Amino acid sequence: MAKKKTYGVGIIGTGWVAGAHVMNFKKIDATQVVAICSRTKSRADAFVREQGLSDAGTYNKVADFLKHDGLDIVVIATPHPNHPAETIAAARAGKHIVIEKPAALTAGELRKMVAEVNKTKVKTSVCFEVRWCGASQNIKAMLDQNLIGNVHYGHTAYHHGIGPWYAQWEWNRKKQMAGSAELTAGCHAVDLLIWLMNTRVSHVSAMGVKGKRNTLKYNYETVSTVNLQFASGAIGNVSTNIECRQPYLFPILLQGDKGSIWNDKVSTTDWPTTQGWAHVPSAQPDSGDVNDHPYLGQFEYFIDCLQNNRRPHNDLRNAAHAHEVCFAIQQSVRTNKTVKVARTPGT
């Protein structure tokens, strides 16, 4: 067997998420973190020391960073508004790209990103890493086995109180930085439901409010619920609350004509003697700490796709649909009307 290539990884950003990315890339034999870019070189230098990356180059300009010798993969771990320009620059430089969610805050930016990635033919991986949680992987396998038959209803939710104790809170509470509750957080629940249902969303009908007291001074709706109509004819619901006061909660419920899946439990007519719910132990999406996120599975999968020239199922073209749904949710909340979900050209 031919020796596998080692991919040089460069990270734009030096915050909490960037540290989690470094931690996971260090666990992959086929990758080496070779470059770090921050707004100030001193911060990039400090991050390299903190992360034990003695051989990594440091930069404060993206253009110079992209010229680093041996750079193959660019990881974008900066605040949300920066993602489109950095993605386009990396694509033009011929680099494969890992993009933290959300990829973009507007449909116009998303279209430009997709167009550039399609033009340059680089591979991408959007950080919808909940797909690699143990529960998600098990549920996907059950669905592939037709264990609950034709799925007619699905529900997911993202409930996570984000306040001063959370690393991104200070900038994340501003609409111009976060976009919406769905884009900044609930997109994980939107994406997972779409992936599991294996069909596009055609229409959404949503409502949203701020927390009653809004003591944390968010300037956008922090709580929302949305009904989804899928192209398959199935329906679903996704709710988001980033101003709740409770432990992190990410429920998953799928119901079909042969049974149901509820988090790590399943009921199916294929197992006729099972009493109650059958428990299938697996890791749950139960933490908002980025150090607990299943990035390792996502990154290992991406490297395998690069080595075998396969298209990742979470690439920008596919992940664009979850963003389109989030944009439609915003419009529905604003207009109090059912909204048809648009399709980004090139997806």
N, C-alpha and C positions, 0 to 999 in steps of 0.2 A: 504494500500500500504506500502510495506517495506521501511524503511528509506534508502535513497540513500547514498552510500559510499562517504566519502570525500577523494579525491585523493591528496596526498602530491606531490607537484611539485618542482623540483630542476632545476636551470638554470645554464648552463655552459656559462660564458660570462657576461660582465658587461657594454657593450656598449649601443649605442642608441637603437638598436633593442631589446636588453634584457629589457630595460626600458619599451618599448611598450608592450612586452609580460607580464611583471609584471602587468601593468596597466589593461590589459584585463583579466588575471586570477583572479585578485581581484574582478572582477564583476561577477564571477561564484561561486555560493554558494557551489558547490560540489568540489571546489579546494582550496588549501591553499599552498602558496609558503613557503617551509620549509627549503630550502638550496640553497646557492649560491656558485659557484666556479669560481675563477679567477686565473690568473697567479701569483698574489701576494695576500696574505691574507689581507693585508691592503686595497687593492682595493675592495676586497669582503666585508670587514667591512664597507667601505665608501659607497658602493652601497646599502647595507642593511639599512644604516641610511638614505640615500637619498630617498629610496623607501618606507620608513616606515615599514620595515619588521623586527620588533624587536624580533620576535620569531624564525627567520631563522638562521640556522647554516652557518658558513662560512668556506671555504676550499680553498687551493691553489694546491691540488693534486686531480685529477679526481678519483683515486682509493679510496681515503678516502671519498670523496664526495659521491660515489656510495654506501657506507656502511651506510649512514645516516639513522637513524631509521625513518620509516614512509615515505620513498621516493618511490613513485610509478611511476611518470612520469619524464623523463629527457628531458629538452629543450636544444637543441644545438644551441646557438646563438653566435658562435665564427667565426673568419675569415674562409673563404671557405676551405683552405687546411686542417683544423683541423677536419672537419666533419666526414670523414670516420673512423678514429681511435676512435673518441669519440662515434660514433654510435655503432661500434662493441663492445666497452667496456661496454656501457650501455645495449646492447642486452645480452651480456654474464652475466651481473648482474641481468637479468630478469626484466628490467625496460621497460615500454612503452616509446616511444620516439617521440618527436616533433623535426623535423630537418629543420633548415632554408635552403632556397635554396641558391646556388645549393647544392644538397646532396653530389656530388663528382665532381672532375675536370677531371677525366679520367675514361675510361670504365673499366679498371682493378680494380680501387678502388670501383666503383659502383658494380661490380660483387661480390666482397668480402663482401660488406655491405648487399646486397640482400641475399647472401648465409647464413650469420650469422643470419639475421632477420628471414629467413625461418626456420632455424634450431631451434632457441629459441622460435619461435612462439609469440614473443611480437608484439604488435600493434604499428603502426607508422603513423605519419601525417607529410607530407612534406609541407612546407609553400608556397604553390601555392594559397595564400589567395584571389587572384583576383576572384576565383571561387565563393566566398561569397559576392562579390560586388552586390548591388541591380540589376544593369543592367545584370550582368552575370546570376543571379538567374532567372530573368524574361525571358531572352533569352532561357535558358535551358527549362523553362516551356513551352514556345511557341513551341520549337522544339519537346518536348514530346507530344504536342497536334497536331503535324503535320501541324502547321499553315502555313508554307511556303513549305510544300511538301518535295520531295527528294532534299536534298541540294547538289548542284554540284560545288559550289565555296565558299571559305571562306577566309577572310583576317583579320589579326590583326596586330598591330604594337606597339612597345614600343619606344617612343621618349621622352627622358629625359636628359637634359644637366647635366652631373655629373662633377663638378669641385671642387675647394677649398672650396666652400660654403657648400658642401655635406659631412656629417660626415665620410663617408667611403672612400672619394676620395684619400687620401694620399697613402693608401695601395692598393686600388682598381684599380689604374691606372697601376699596374704592372701585366704582364701576369701570372707570377707564383702564384699570389694571386687571380686574377680574373678569369683566365682561358680563357675567351673570352667575347665579348660583349653580346653574347647570354646567356652564363652560368651565368654571374654576374647579368644580368638584363632582356634581351630579352626572357629568358626562361619563364617568366610570359605569354608573348604573345604566345609563342609556346605551352605551356601547355593548355592555355585557348582554343585555336583553336582546339587542339586535343580533349579536353573534349567536346566541343560543337559539333564538327563533328562526335564524337562517333565512330571513326575508326582510325586504326593505320596509320602512315605514312610509305610508302614503299620506296620512293626515294626522294632525295633532290638535287637541283641544285642551288648553291649559289655564290654570289660575295660579296667581302668585301674590304673596304678601311679605312685608317685613315682620320680624318678630314683634309682638304687641308692644313691648317697651323699647325695643331696639337700643338697648343700653350700650351695645358695642359700636354704635354709630356707623353701621353699614349704610351706604347710599344707594342700595339697590335691593330688590326683593330677595330675601334670604330663604324663603319657604315656598315651595311650589309643588303642585301635583298636575300630572298630564295624562290624559287618555290617548292611546295610540291606536290607529287603524293600520294594520299591516297589509302589504300587497297580497299576501296569501289568503286574506279573509279573516285571519285571527285578530284578536284585540289584546291590548295590554295597558299597563299603568306603570308609571315611574314617578316616585316622589323624591324630593330633595329638601333637606333642612340642614343648613350650616350654622344655625343659631339655636340649636336645641341644647338641653342640659341633661345629658345621659351618656352612657358609654357608647362608643362607636357601634353602629348597627347597619348591616348591609344584607337585608333579607332577599331571598330568591325563591320564587314560587312559579312553577310551570304546571299547567293542567291540560291533559289530553284525553282522548276517547278510550285509552286503556289504563290510565292512571295519572298520578301526580308526583312531582318532585318538589320537596320543600327543604331547602338548604342541604343538609346531609342525610335527609330521609327520603324514602321512596315508597310508594304504594302502586302496585301494578297487577293487573289481572293475569299477567304472565307468571306470577308467583301466587297461585290460588290458595295455598295453605298458610300464607303469611298472616299473622294476626297484628293488626294495627300497622304502624309505620315500620318499615325495615330501615335500620340505621346503617349507613355506610360511612364510617369514620373518615374524615378528611380535614385538611386545614381550611378554615373559614376566612373570608375577608372581614376581619374583625379588629383591625387596627389602623389608625390614621398616621402612625409613625412611619415615615418613609423607609426607615431601617428595617421595617417588618414587611415591606412590599415585595412581592415575588419577581423582582427585577431579574434575578439570576436566570429563571426559566425563559423569560423574554429574550435576554441577551444571548443565551446559548442557542436558542432557536434562530435568532437573527444571524449569528455566525454560521450556523448550519445552512441557512438559506444562501448566504454569500458563497460558501464553499461549494455548494451544489447547484448554484445558479437557479434557485427557486424563488418565486414571489412570496413574500411574507403575507399571511392573512391579516396582519394588522398594519399593513403599509398605508401610506398617506392616501392613496386612491380609495382603499376600503374604509379607512378611518374617517374620511371626509363625510360619510353618510351620518355618523353620529353627530358631527358638528352641524350638518344641515338640519338635523332634527332639533338640536339645541337652538339654532337660529329661529326655527319655526316656533318653538316654545316661547321664545322672547316675543315674537310677533303676536302670538295668540294671547299671551298675558297682557300685552299692551292694547290690543284691539278687542279683546273679549270675544273673539271669533275662532271658528275652526279654520286651520291653515293647512294648505297643501304644501308638502315638503318638496323643496326644489332639489334639483340634481346638478352637482358641479360638473361642468364640461370636462371630459377626459376621464371620468370615473365609471 
